[in-house]
């Protein structure tokens, strides 16, 4: 079910154009991880947020997100969300 949710959310609801930046909240969860992979396969820049350093490392190193941050430790979320 996670795959279908990620697919529909990305391709049907989000409908990004190639090269755009896509932000995924809760990116280390089942749906977020898959959505990030769809984003990367569509040649978009993907940024995710997660709740721990370990999850951020997972996003960047295993799932190849372009950038990720820990929302619990980020002092300025507005600044973190401006690319």
HELIX and SHEET records of a PDB file:
HELIX    1   1 UNK A    2  UNK A    7  1                                   6    
HELIX    2   2 UNK A    8  UNK A   14  3                                   7    
HELIX    3   3 UNK A   30  UNK A   41  1                                  12    
HELIX    4   4 UNK A   53  UNK A   61  1                                   9    
HELIX    5   5 UNK A   77  UNK A   80  1                                   4    
SHEET    1   A 3 UNK A  21  UNK A  24  0                                        
SHEET    2   A 3 UNK A  45  UNK A  50  1                                        
SHEET    3   A 3 UNK A  67  UNK A  70  1                                        
END                                                                             
